[in-house]
Amino acid sequence: MCCWQIRNQGGGADFGGADTIVEYECEGCQIEWREGAPYATGKNGAPANFEILATAPASWEMTDSDGYDHWRKAAWSAVVVTYSNGGTVVTVGTTDWSHGLKGERSGPHAHRQKYPQSVGRVMMLRALLLFGCFMLDSTRAAEEASLPRKPSVEPLVLDVWPGKVPQDTGVDGDEKFRMYSSPLFEGPTKLITNVTKPMLMVYLPPKEQNTGAAVVICPGGGYHELFWELEGEEVAAWLNAHGIAGIILKYRVPRRAGDAPDRPPLGPQMDAQRAISLVRSKSAEWGIDPKRIGMVGFSVGGHLVVATATGFKKRKYDVIDKIDDVSCRPDFGIACYSGYLKAKDKDEIWPDLNIPEDTPPIFLTHAADDKIASADNSSIMYQALKRANVPAELHIFATGGHDFGVRQTEKPPAAWTRLCLDWLRSNGILKKTSK
């Protein structure tokens, strides 16, 4: 529940006099009008987040909460709504209460409409506060957009396996990379293939920012190659910026001889199980909470996340050493525009996946116009998780395509990173903040 508090510092009969308080609750979009109250806190004793301060005029277009009245070209003045963000005062917008008594309606039945004084106040305030919510989210978006695309530190590098990689027939040729360009994202990005020695690239956040949470990153690439920059290094940088250890898993690709071309290969799933146990075994050394180790994956990397989060009860390889005595169950999973979650030509989950009751919480995100991996993969998996009573959250954006990674663009899926951070907080993985 988010509570707002607005104080009229300048007085005026239209608003009820100096120090009049208006309280606003985000849930249900209701405003409680209290005239003449010298002070009031938010609902349920929550602290005040917003107040009105004197400032210069400004103007904008706003929509009321009913969704059909547009207040157009209104020059609001005299006061400004602000909020405090880490000590920095951010301007939301300005208004003059008397202008809230009338507006110009737009649409097929446009005409001048005069509202009763109390209705005008409430509609204007409601629109102003909804605008404030938009500005708050826009500020968070700006913060995300300013984050670096590459980690600022060199990674720790660990082999996933202590010796011979189990059940691996290898590939012809050495590990190699290529630069790849696509209309789906800006600029070329680095892809890696011919991986025969699975590794972990461990990017730890600065000690003073460390939250104790860690995420194993599984880049996509169709189980043929790895989108190393777009869905690896850039993701690690995003996580580090929020105090989370970002650990990129370089799992074996491409498919080996004998692997079915239309099914997920077994090798990467072995690498992922071992990676979770290895990270958990190093938790004390790396300043990680062993109960807050999760995974994030993109495209087929999303499948790898869900396969690991649901298949932890039985390892897909024989135990090698004491690291395999450590749990390979991730504490949460984040799957982005995943494939291989939905069965072919059936509205059910992929046949190799089973969902136990103790599957960890799963966050799913997709774009409805994804032409590479249908959003049905995420929606079908979400329904299956809910039927199994597994905590899950799903976000499908109308547009955005495939391969949007964590980049902050003008496309709708750019919002998923902020939604995901909120989800991590709601599940106790990250501490809740006022942002």
N, C-alpha and C positions, 0 to 999 in steps of 0.2 A: 504494500500500500504506500503510495507516494502522496504526501500532504503538502499543500501550498498554503502560504499565508501572505495576504496583501494588506498593507497598511497605507492609509491615506494620510500623508504628513502635512498636506497643505490646507486641509479643511474644505469647505464648500458644501452648500446645502444639498446639491444634487447627489453627493456621495454620502452624506450623513454627518459631516463634521470631521474635524481633525481626529486622528488616531482611530478612525473607524476600521474595523477588521473584517476582511472577507476570508473565509476558509474554503479550500477547494480540495476535493479528493479525486485523484486520477481514476480510481476504480468506479465505474458507473458514471463518470463525468458529471458529478453533481456539485453545485455551489451552495454553501450556506451563508446567508446574508445576515450579518450582525451589525446593526446600526448603533453607534455610540459606545461600543465596547472599548475600553481603554487598552485592553490587551487580551489576546487569546492565543492558545497554542493549537497545533494541528490536531486532527482526529486521533484518538487513542493515545493522547499525550505525546505524539510525535513532534519533533522540533520544527519550527518554521523554516522553510527553505527559500521563500521569495518575499520580497516586499517592494512597495512603490517608492521611488525616489524622484525628486525634481530633476528635470533635464531639458534639453532642447527638443524641438519638434522632430518628428519623423513620419514616414508614411509607408504603407504596404497594403496588399490585398489579403483579406482574411475570409474564412468560411466558418459559419457557426456550426455547432455540434449536430444539428439536425441534417446537415449536408446539402441544403438547397439554397440557402440565402448567402449570397456573396456580397460582402461589404467592399465596394470598389472605390478606389481613388479617395479614400478617407484620409484627411490630414489630421492625425492625432497629435496632440501636444500636451505640455504641462507636466506629465509624469512619465516615468520609464520603469519597466519591470526588469529587475536584475537578479542574478543568482551568483552565489559564491562558489567557485570551483578551485579548491586548494588555495584559497586566499586571493585568487584573481576574480575580480568582479567582471562578469560578462553581460553585456547589454542584450536584452531579448527584444524589446520594442516599446513604443510609447503610446499614450492614449490620453484623451480628454474625455472625462465621464459624460459630459453633455452630448458628445457626438454619438454615444451609444444609444441614443433615443430613436435614431432613424438610420436607415441604410438604403442603398439602391439595389433592388433585387435584379439578378441577371437570369437569363434563360428564356424559354418561349413565352412566359407570362410575365415579363419584366414590367415592374411599375414601382412608383414610390410607395413606400410603406412606413407608416409611423406606428411605433409600438408604445404601449403603456410604459410609463417611466420605469417600473420595477422590471418588466420584461426586457426592456432595452438594456438596463444595467447588467442583468444576468447573461443575456446573449452576448453582449460585448465582452464581458469578463471571461465567459466560457471560451469564446473564440480567441481572446488574447492568451489565455492560459494554454489552450491547445497549441497555439503558435509557439509558446514557450517550450512545450514538450518537443516540438519539431526542432527548435533551436538548440535545445540540450542535446538531442540526438545528432544534430549537425556538428556540434562541437566535438562530440566523441568521434564522429566520422573524420573530422579534420585531424584529430590526434592520431587516429589510425593511419591516415594517409601520409603523415609526416614520419612514420617509422621507417628505419633503414631496410633495404631489400636484402642485404647480406649481413651475416653475423659479424660483430666487431672483434671477435676473438678467434684464435686458431682452435680447432677442435682437438679433443683427446681422441685417439684412434685405437680401436680394439678389434681384434678378430672375434667373430661370433663363435667359431669352433676352434678347439685347441689343437686340432690336427687335421686329418682328412675329413672333408665335408661329407657327411653321411648321405648315402644313396644318390650320389651325384656322378653322372657319367661325363661331365665336362662339355666343353664346346671347342670348336676349331678356332684358333686365333686368340690373340691377347685381348685384355680389356681395352675398350676404346670409347671415344666420345665423338659426338657430332653436334653442330649447332643447327637448331630447327626453328623455323618461322611458321606462324599460323595466323590466319585472319581472326582467330579467337582471342588472341592476346597481343600486346604490344611488344615488338622487338624480338630478336632471336633468343633462344634459351638452350641451355646445355642438356644433352641427353647422353646417358651412359649405357653400354651394353657389353656383352661377353663377360659378365661377372661370374667368376668361378671361386672367388674367395670372399664370402659375405663378411661385412664389417659394420661397425657402429662408429659414427662420427658424433661425438658428444660435445654439445655446445652448452656450457653452464652459464647461467646469468651471474652478474656481479653479486658478491656475497651480501652486500647491503640491500639488494633488491630480491634476493632469493625467497620464493614463497614455499619452497620445499616440494612443489609439484614437478613432475617430469612427464614428457610425452615422447613416445617412440614414433617417428615419422616414417610413413610408408609411401614413397612417391608412386605415381601411376606410370603407365607406359605399355599397357596391354600384355603384361608378362613377357614382353619382348625387349624392352629397354626401360630406363628410369628417367623421368623428368627431374633431373638432379637439382636444377636451379629453381624452376617455377614451383615445384611441389616438394622441395627438399630444403635447400639453403634459405630460401625466402620464408618458409614456414618456421624454420629454426630461429630466424631473426625476429619474426613476429612474437614467437613464444618467449624468447629472451627479453624482449622489450616489456613483457608483462610479468617478469620474474619467474618464468617457467623454464626448466631445462628442456632444450630441444635436441633430440637424439635421432639422427637420420640412420635408418636401416638400409644398407646397401645389400639387398637380397639378390639371390642368384637369378639372372636372366641371360639369354632368352630361354624359352622352353627347350628342354633337352630332347634328344632322340627318344621316341617312344611316348612322349607326352601328347595327349590328345589336343588337337588345335582349337577345339571349341569348349574346353573345360579348364578350370584353374589347375595349374600344376601343383604337385605336392611339395616340391623343394622349398619355395618361398614360405610356405606355411610352417615348415620345420624351422627355417631361419627366424621367423617371427616368434614362435614359441620360445626358442632358445634366447632370443634377444630380451624378452620380458624377464626371464629368469636371471639373465646376466646383469641387467640394469638393477633389478631388485637386490642382487647379491652385492652390488657396489653402492647401495644407497647410503650407508653411513659414511663411506669415503667421499662421496660426491655431495653430501648435504641434501639428500633426497628423502622424503618420507616414503617408506616402503608401501604404505597404504594409499598413496596418491600417485600411482604410476599408470598412465593411460596410453592410448594410441590415437593417432590421426592418420587417415589414409585418403588418397585421391584416386578416383577412377578404379582400376583394379586394386589399388592400394586400399580403397575403402572395403573391398571384399576381403582383403587380407586382415583388416581390422576386425570385421564382423566374424570371420572364420576363427580368429584367435580368441575373441571375446566369448564365443559360444562353444569352442572346441577344446577348452583348457583341461577338461577332466581326464583326457588321455593324450599323451604325447604321440606325435606322429613319427617318432624315432626312438631307438633304444637308448636308455640312460647311459651317459658317457662318464660323468663325474659328479661331484657334490653340488655343482651349480644346478644340475637338473633335479636336485632335491628341493630347490626353491620354487615357489609357485610361479606358473606361467600365466596365471589369470590376470589380465589387465584390470585396473580399478574403474576404468571408463573407456569408452570408445567413441571416436568421432569419424564418421564416414561421409565423404564429400563426393557427389556425383558418381556413385559407385556402380559397377557392373557386377554381374554374377550373383546378385541377391535374389533375383526373380527367375523362376523356372521358365523355360522356353514354351511359349504358347499356352501358358497356364497362369492363373492368378494365385500362385502360391510360391513359397520361397524356394530357392535353389535346392535341389535334392540332396546335396552333400552337407547342407547346413541343418543343424538341430539346435533348438533353443532350450537350455536347461533353466530351471527356476532361478538359479543364482547367477544368471548372466548379468554382468555389470550394466550400469546405465549407458544408453546409446544415444548419440546425437546424430541426426541424419539431415543432410541438406542437398538440394538439387535444383536445377532449372527445368521448367516444364518443356522448354523448346530444345532440350539436349538431344542432338541427333546421333550421338555416339553411344551413350548409355541412357536408355529411357528412364525418366523419373519414376516409372512404375517400379523400378528396382527399390527405390527408397520407400515409396508408399506401401508396397506389399510387405516389405520387411517391418515397417513401423506397425502395421496391423498385426503381424505375427508376434512381435514383441509385446504389444499390449495384451493380446490373448494369453500370452504366457506370464502376464503380470510383471513384466520387466519394465523399469522406468525408461521412457524413451521420449524424445522430442524430435519433431519433423518440421522442416521449413522447405517448401517448394516455391521458388520464385517464378513469376510468369515468363520472364525472359532471362537470358544470361548465358545460354549455351553450355559448353563443356570447358574444362581447363581454366576456370577462373581463379583457382588458387586462393591466396590471401591478399591479392592485389586490390587496392582501393581505387576503383574506377567509377564511372557514372552508371554502370550496370547494377541492377537490383541486388545480385548476389554479393556485392561488396559488403552488405550489411551482415552477412553470416558470421563474420569474425566477432562482432560486438555481441550478437545474439549468443554465440557460443561461450564467450566470457561470462555473460550473465548466467548461462546454464551451468557453467562450472562453479560459479558462486552459489547458485541455488542448491547444488548438490554437495556443497561443503568442500569442494576441491580447492577453491580459492576463497579467501576471506571476502565478505561483502564490503563494498565501498559505497560512498555517497554519490559516485558518478553515475 
